Amino acid sequence: MKRHQSPLWLDEKEQIRLMSMDTIQEMLQNVHIQFGGDYLLVLPFYQLFGENKWGLAVPHMISTFLSFYLLYLVCRSFYKSIWGYVVCFIVFSFNKTMIFHALEIRPYSVLIMLSLSGFLLIKHIFGHNVHSLPKIILINVGLFLTMAFHLFGTPILFFSYLFQISCHFLDQNHYKVIIDHLKKYIWSVLAGLCVIFYFVIRFSHERGGDWKHDPFQFVENGVVPILKMIFGNATGQKTLYPLLIGLPIAFLIPDKQQIKRILFFILLFILPVGCVYALCVTKHKWFIQRLFVWTMPWFAILLGWCWDTIAVFFKRLIASKRNQPPLSPSKQF
């Protein structure tokens, strides 16, 4: 890619400039609304390797490799055939936006990992009745670190929780689980909210309104161009666009998981991207794909789920045809 012809580009140089400050406190005081998670993560590597591109990229290499394993763990919850895994991993592996940010000295590759780890963390909360104090503490630490790493850490957890609680209501239909979760995990949520309020209030006070951009500088303002930009970037590249046909086909197939699949699509892709869009329009920020890159793993999982449903449906259809007894001569005429 052209960007990699130069070792570092503008945003990476700005992050390095902040990491080169005399103290961590001074660095964090100059970090703006995006929070200081990635700065703290990369800082030890900056102290070791200086401005060496590959040395600085080590934590993002690790997060990228971890993302593939976490993706597999998430897929196991939804897929019944090999085709779901194939489609999901193709979309995830060849997504140009995620490739672009994989080794960038910016937080986006870690956000991709956090979207998957956050989903699994919330899933674990629902799937296991956690009573062990060490486990509760570890989960609280995971929740806090996700929220404190970046502004988008909170919506990652919020939409994951919204999906899991919606599925839980479909199965059990009671509210006691929310009370139980609040008792165990409210401390990490409150601590994370304190970090959010600190950065938001300080950013609003210091920056005021001097960071205003045209939200539509890089995308035409219109429903069709915006949808093309969203779904095109989520799919990754034009050669993979034919896979999108799996979305409407899967939603036409009668399946017990249909409602959950629709909830997944709405709560983990449509609403998060919609919130990012609304934030960009109201706060006059560019609406660009890196701002919703953390939703792209969920879209890859959804596409894989749709094709998995199609594959299972046709497999059962073919099996049922083969198992049908042949018609007797009297019924044939």
TACOR-V624305 format. One record per run of one state. SS is the DSSP state (a for helix, b for strand, c for the rest). FROM is the first residue (numbers start at 0). LEN is the number of residues. If there is no record, write none. Layout:
# TACOR-V624305
((SS FROM LEN) (SS FROM LEN))
This chain:
# TACOR-V624305
((c 0 1) (a 1 4) (c 5 4) (a 9 10) (c 19 4) (a 23 7) (c 30 6) (a 36 13) (c 49 3) (a 52 4) (c 56 1) (a 57 18) (c 75 6) (a 81 12) (c 93 2) (a 95 7) (c 102 5) (a 107 20) (c 127 5) (a 132 17) (c 149 2) (a 151 20) (c 171 4) (a 175 32) (c 207 15) (a 222 13) (c 235 2) (a 237 15) (c 252 5) (a 257 26) (c 283 5) (a 288 35) (c 323 5) (a 328 4) (c 332 1))
